[in-house]
Amino acid sequence: MSAKSAIEWTDSTWSPSEGCTKVSPGCDHCYAEGMNRWLRKGENWGPRAPRREYRDAHWDKPLRWNAKAEAEGVRRRVFPSVCDPFDNEVDPQLRAQFFTLIAGTPHLTWLLLTKRIGNA
């Protein structure tokens, strides 16, 4: 994840966890799955696969970005790029922690992509 993204429609990438499960044809060419296969031998992908969770230092990054955005008087766009926050395998406590983070970063615009709108 990075403070500056090469993705033209977002400023930063940050994810609360890593991993997902394909649920539709829209998932057929998922770059995050390919990246997980390359970096982690696919261990965080698919049904019942454990989702990789990050340490506290990782969770501090959006807080720093938010403070900087507030000081500069701008809004930053952040995209969770290596997960679906609404994935069925995500621990509900982790999801709650993520939504608490979103609520606590009002100078960030979170771009959430999901194929599981029913879980949203």
N, C-alpha and C positions, 0 to 999 in steps of 0.2 A: 504494500500500500504506500501511497506517496502523497506528500504535501502538494506537489505539482503534477498534474496529469497531462499526458499527451492526448487524452480523449477530448475532442474539441468542445463538447457540451458540458463538461464538468471541470472544476478547478482542482479537486483532490479526489483520491480514492481511499476508502477506509471501510472495512467490514467488521462486524461484531464477531463473526466466526467464518470458517472456511468449509465449503462443501455444499452439496445439493443432490437432488435426485431429478432425473429427467421425467417430465410429466406430460409433454406435448411435442408435436413436431417443431414447435418454436425453439425447442431445446437441442435440436439435432446437431447444431454446429456451435455449441457453447464453448467459448474460448476459455472460460474459467475451469471447465472440466478438463480441457487439454492441459492447461497450466498446472492443475492439481495432479494430473497423471505424470507430468514431467517433473514437478518439484517434489511430490510426495507419493509417487507410485500409485496414485488414485485412491489412497487410503481413506479419503474423506468424501468419497462420492458414491452415491447410490443408496438404495433403501437400507436402513439399519446400520449404515456406515457411521462411525463416530464423526461428529463435526469438530474440527479443530477450533479450540478456543484460545484466546490471546490473554496475555498477562496485563496487569494493571497499567504498566507504562504505555501500552498500546492504546488503552482507553483514555489516556490523558491527551493524546494528540488532538482530537476534535475540540477539546476544551481550550487548548492553546490557539488553535485556528480561530475559534470563536472570539477569544479575547483580542487577537490581532485584527480580525474583521471589524469588531466593535471600535477599536482604536482608530482604524483607518476609515471608518464610516462606510464600509462596503458589506455586501453579503457574498459569501463563498458558497459554491455548489459542491456538495459531497455525494459521491456515488458508492454504495457498497458493491464492489465489483467482483467479489469471489464467493458470493453466497446469495441465497434468496432469504431475506429475513423472515419470511412467512413459511419457509420449508417445514414440513411436518416433523423432521428429525431435530429441529432446533429446540434446545431446552427452554421451556416456558420462562424460567427465571432469567436466562440470558436474554430472551426477547424483551422481557420487562425491563431489564437493565438497559438495553438498547433504546427503548422508548423513553426511559428516564433521561438518557443522554441527549436524545433528540430534543426533548422539552427543555433541557438545560443549555441548549446552544442556539439561542434565538437569532444569531447573526449568520447562521448556516442554513442553507436550503438543502434538505436531504432529498435526493432523487432515488426513490425506492422502486425497484423493478421486481415484479412477481408474476408468476403464472398461477398463483394460488390466492386469488382475490377473496375467496371464501374465508381464508384464514385471517385476512386483514380486518 
